[in-house]
């Protein structure tokens, strides 16, 4: 990583390096957020299915 930073600093492209690092971290955060949102949606769907099963059980008993 130090070699890459040295190459950018020697050529004067520190702004490009900073932009690349920002874009990479932002993309990583977006991927993580979408993964967490997907997991949350699956958990909510499981919850709703369990509530529906309880409602069916009570409907049969009542």
C-alpha positions as CSV (number, residue, x, y, z in Angstrom):
1,X,0.0,0.0,0.0
2,X,2.9,2.3,0.7
3,X,4.2,1.9,-2.8
4,X,0.9,2.9,-4.3
5,X,0.8,6.0,-2.0
6,X,4.3,6.9,-3.0
7,X,3.6,6.5,-6.7
8,X,0.6,8.8,-6.4
9,X,2.4,11.4,-4.3
10,X,5.4,11.5,-6.7
11,X,3.1,12.2,-9.6
12,X,1.0,14.8,-7.7
13,X,-2.2,12.8,-7.9
14,X,-3.1,12.9,-4.3
15,X,-6.6,14.2,-5.1
16,X,-7.2,11.2,-7.3
17,X,-6.0,8.9,-4.5
18,X,-8.3,10.6,-2.0
19,X,-11.2,10.3,-4.5
20,X,-10.5,6.7,-5.0
21,X,-10.4,5.9,-1.3
22,X,-13.6,7.9,-0.7
23,X,-15.4,6.1,-3.5
24,X,-14.1,2.7,-2.4
25,X,-15.2,3.2,1.2
26,X,-18.6,4.6,0.1
27,X,-19.2,1.6,-2.1
28,X,-18.2,-0.8,0.7
29,X,-20.7,0.9,3.0
30,X,-23.4,0.7,0.4
31,X,-22.9,-3.0,-0.1
32,X,-22.9,-3.5,3.7
33,X,-26.1,-1.5,4.1
34,X,-27.8,-3.4,1.3
35,X,-26.8,-6.7,2.9
36,X,-28.1,-5.6,6.3
37,X,-31.4,-4.4,4.8
38,X,-31.8,-7.7,3.0
39,X,-31.3,-9.6,6.2
40,X,-33.7,-7.3,8.0
41,X,-36.4,-7.9,5.4
42,X,-35.9,-11.7,5.7
43,X,-36.3,-11.5,9.5
44,X,-39.4,-9.4,9.2
45,X,-40.9,-11.8,6.6
46,X,-40.2,-14.7,9.0
47,X,-41.9,-12.7,11.8
48,X,-45.0,-12.1,9.7
49,X,-45.2,-15.8,8.7
50,X,-45.0,-16.8,12.4
51,X,-47.8,-14.3,13.3
52,X,-49.9,-15.7,10.4
53,X,-49.3,-19.3,11.7
54,X,-50.4,-18.2,15.2
55,X,-53.5,-16.6,13.7
56,X,-54.4,-19.8,11.8
57,X,-54.0,-21.8,15.0
58,X,-56.3,-19.5,16.9
59,X,-58.8,-19.6,14.1
60,X,-58.9,-23.4,14.1
61,X,-59.3,-23.5,17.9
62,X,-61.9,-20.7,18.1
